[in-house]
Amino acid sequence: MLMAHPAVLKNLIERYETLRILQAEDGSSAVRRRMDDVAYTLCVATGARDIDAALIAARHQLPGARPQDDSLLTA
């Protein structure tokens, strides 16, 4: 499987998190569509089926990631 460059993954994570905040504040359909697009791209880039798994996988591919990092992401 091809691996996305860590800089690309970092950018996608930051964009998704920013859009998630905007969605909570605004709730507009335009923000939701952009958020869905970034989520889809993250899923494709990581080979994940849902955004939660994609975010975990993307964070694991960033420099300095540790195997136990995903335990902090589970709610």
PyMOL commands that set and color helices and strands:
alter all, ss='L'
color gray80, all
select helices_A, chain A and resi 6-25+29-46+51-60+67-72
alter helices_A, ss='H'
color red, helices_A
deselect
rebuild
show_as cartoon
